[in-house]
Amino acid sequence: MTRLNLILLAIVVVCALGVVTSQHKARKLYAELQHAEEVAKQMNTEYGQLQLEQSTWAMHARIEKIASERLQMKVPEPARIHVLVPIAEGQP
């Protein structure tokens, strides 16, 4: 009877250690998940800011200003503008 009690006690201790270990792993993984979600939220915020910055840098008025000031470019006179019509495939 004592041998059976010791075997059952050993099984209970092993099961208890298994429960403690699995709970520890679950808590650790949950903490990692929370951290990853926080990083993802920060990255989404930064991505939105970068998109806004890109749209600001690519504004037509800004590009035209830089072209005229830094590169000394100017819009050609209407008489110097030639519009080319593309030839459709299969036509000579």
Secondary structure, 3 states (H helix, E strand, C coil): CHHHHHHHHHHHHHHHHHHHHHHHHHHHHHHHHHHHHHHHHHHHHHHHHHHHHHHHHCCHHHHHHHHHHCCCCCCCCHHHCCCCCCCCCCCC
